[in-house]
Amino acid sequence: MHQDRIRHPAFIKKLTTAAEAARLFKNGMTVGMSGFTRAGDAKAMPIALAERARHEPLQLTLLTGASLGNGSDGLMADAGLLARRMPFQSDATLRRKINAGEIMYIDQHLSETAEQLRSHSLAPVDIAVIEAVAITEEGGIIPTMAVGNSASFVQQARSVIVEINLSAPTELEGLHDIYLPQRQPGRQPIPLTSPEQRIGSAAIAVDPARVAAIVITDSPDSPSTVLSPDKETAAIAGHIVDFFKEEVAAGRMGLELMPLQAGIGSIANAVLLGLIGSPFHDMTMYSEVLQDSAIALLDSGQLRFASASSITLSSPVHDHFMRHIRDYRSRLLLRPQEISNHPEIVRRLGLIALNTALEFDIYGNVNSTHVAGTRMMNGIGGSGDFARNSHLSLFVSKSVAKAGAISSVVPMVSHVDHTEHDVNILVTEWGLADLRGLAPRERAPLIIERCAHPDYRAQLRAYFEQAACRGGHTPHLLEQALSWHSEYQSAGTMLQS
Amino acid sequence: MHQDRIRHPAFIKKLTTAAEAARLFKNGMTVGMSGFTRAGDAKAMPIALAERARHEPLQLTLLTGASLGNGSDGLMADAGLLARRMPFQSDATLRRKINAGEIMYIDQHLSETAEQLRSHSLAPVDIAVIEAVAITEEGGIIPTMAVGNSASFVQQARSVIVEINLSAPTELEGLHDIYLPQRQPGRQPIPLTSPEQRIGSAAIAVDPARVAAIVITDSPDSPSTVLSPDKETAAIAGHIVDFFKEEVAAGRMGLELMPLQAGIGSIANAVLLGLIGSPFHDMTMYSEVLQDSAIALLDSGQLRFASASSITLSSPVHDHFMRHIRDYRSRLLLRPQEISNHPEIVRRLGLIALNTALEFDIYGNVNSTHVAGTRMMNGIGGSGDFARNSHLSLFVSKSVAKAGAISSVVPMVSHVDHTEHDVNILVTEWGLADLRGLAPRERAPLIIERCAHPDYRAQLRAYFEQAACRGGHTPHLLEQALSWHSEYQSAGTMLQS
């Protein structure tokens, strides 16, 4: 039974049910689960653990790669299983409990969790729960559609539970490249110098003695919730394509551009779709996640190779991908998130980093996580790993939200995830502001005129002009700087009558 | 004449006066000057250029390594010579003009200027002005007490002016290690794996045809303005030594610690002095600047090796250093700031980064540049290069300023240079808050009780408790978040009566 999936004899006898495996967990443990942007997450163990937590005291610190699919985060949060959660999430129920202060959430640069575990700056992982395609003859774990932090969790956990997912085709074997940096001191350079380069092994090595249980599942990944491009996201894509053309014309890059990173979500997906039919070719991606747009760009022939830590697709694109997996396998690679997001590699390759802002201010500071400065949306994810160390850091947003009641361009952001130092280019559907080499007093007029919604430009100009009269390198009226957010909360709109 | 200083025949005939060399500059040019934290700056050309600017229209964009000494920044600002300035400064006159909006200042991560020049994201450097000990037989430029961005400026400038400083002893030759990363794509790993490793050449290579002038000077570097430790900075040092002992006891590092980076200024200097007599030994530094404390630690025998981009010393320590330069030369190395601050190396070596905050908030966000959110003090410098990518990121500050009228711990910082994601440890004279693995609601009480001045704790507690009732992952009262700063401006104190 499952001989093509469990090819090492020592693992066969570990087969058990999720309910049995769930008995291995003790109250207060730290657990590391596979899963990154709703791909490659363990399917059975979250359900079994939530079930236990409903009947007895069981609270865990849960680490993952990034967000989980299948409503698992919500299910576990709702059952009271989660005391602490890191480094990323995107679940409505979990978000509510985080914002109520009921679950402690540690929102972290996605490249750093593995490093903090390795240096014992975080409590050690007691149990790793890893979804896999198969166990190899040598006893290696083949991940499914994400690598995330799985290799680090396996390396460091006291015991390991593997979920073999029969719905993940065995053809996924060969898609992964597992490499982890050494502990300091004496760490050597990571030898990666191009997105397509393999530097590791195809499977996660594990001592069979540490494998406590193997569980069989067949639930697929949750489909991506990405929305089709609309008028605004198509306009954003158009501005970025024009900007890339100017960069090429200025001799700053070739038509292959630089390796692209694109954050999760509909806007980033739309921007990449906007590259189809553009003059750019032989492009590469070096990203944390690949969405539908990456597959479309591979199909268009313009994208030569894509490296990431996970693949999260809509149902039709997922089916298409799986039908042609043998073709894609030579043009795709999944790496540990520590490597996909590593500052060393991001800087060396000279990435173009494309991430999404909730709001940005007239000086170029970006909030990508906190609604009204207080309520967590998802998390910073990998955007900080990429924006700080990239060749070019772009942030995109629609200019307004809530039918115009909220301006995404504000006098001062209510929370800073990316400082002015890490933001080169801002884009909304109205235009693009190139902030390179500009002082704050030069950035403000440019951002207002190029990016703000026309309805808000006069208000923004008035703020900036009044602040500039008062002086300072970065002029502000501190008593009014956050008043737009307060105004929205009290009057329902940021728009002054 | 000067045969020991100008050892290549093609350079001898370039000898001229600073006034003559100043004629090479045209209005609107971009100029790259040597100098980093008041060390290794060109002495004669700033004076000659300021003189020209007083009599004819001459405005420049000035790039340096970091801050200049000898009042040069003030002199040039005062003469109206500076239209634009980057990436760092610390001069009172220049600061005033920046804050008045008269000079456009681009405050930048110090590792990034060279990268932006290399990729042509900034306008090219027309003229490089580099202070040197000597020109070698092969025509290489030997820098003085700083490397900064000098190698990049020389590599990229249309023409080069060298200031040979006779007050810099020829024994400085051999102190420098010049290596610059390649342009992308195809860049290889930077081969540095330990602070003492040499990866480049002892001199900056230059084609003699591009050298437009050589000027002779003999003015010394400005002495460091660092203050001796006081009760508060000694207490900060004590908390950090205790923390390091705990890290060693927990097995997270050995008694050699990890390579240390310390920012410029009296507090960082005092912290390093506090390590003298501690149980730590065989330590290394991998920093951007070495102050008096680094020399004292070398003398104590506890510091094995120090790598940096500049050395800035008080007069007595400078004299001591120069008397023993032959001894120090085997235990010190100066690198380009792109390498001393490079994310790739900072992450690989696993640095302990120690930088200074102007203020920090109850959630761990740090302002290190803007007084009251608007007025630039100096600049972010290298703190962002180090804090984001280090193994451990510490920020230190005295708990109050202006005789207690300003609390350095506030509800919300008025400007964010370092987000909560990049700050592991906060320290004031009252104590140390270890934020690793903590959610915002856990950080706030810890920061208030450990770091805030007792006079401000009740106010901070009241803010946090009221905000927490209102909810959110990072609770805030937006309408009051910046009121402490406004209150200081209107009432002269943040302290509520």
Interface residues (C-beta under 8 A of the other chain):
Chain A: R84 M86 I98 N99 A100 G101 M104 Y105 I106 D107 Q108 H109 E115 Q116 S119 H120 S121 L122 A123 P181 Q184 P185 G186 R187 Q188 P189 I190 P191 T193 S194 A250 G251 R252 M258 H342 P343 E344 V346 R347 R348 L349 G350 N365 H370 A372 G373 T374 R375 M376 I380 G384 R388 N389 H391 L392 M412 S414 H415 V416 D417 H418 T419 H421 D422 N424 R436 G437 L438 A439 R441 E442 A467 A468 R470 G471 G472 H473 T474 P475 H476 L478 E479 A481 L482 S483 H485 S486 Q489
Chain B: R84 M86 I98 N99 A100 G101 M104 Y105 I106 D107 Q108 H109 E115 Q116 S119 H120 S121 L122 A123 P181 Q184 P185 G186 R187 Q188 P189 I190 P191 T193 S194 A250 G251 R252 M258 H342 P343 E344 V346 R347 R348 L349 G350 N365 H370 A372 G373 T374 R375 M376 I380 G384 R388 N389 H391 L392 M412 S414 H415 V416 D417 H418 T419 H421 D422 N424 R436 G437 L438 A439 R441 E442 A467 A468 R470 G471 G472 H473 T474 P475 H476 L478 E479 A481 L482 S483 H485 S486 Q489
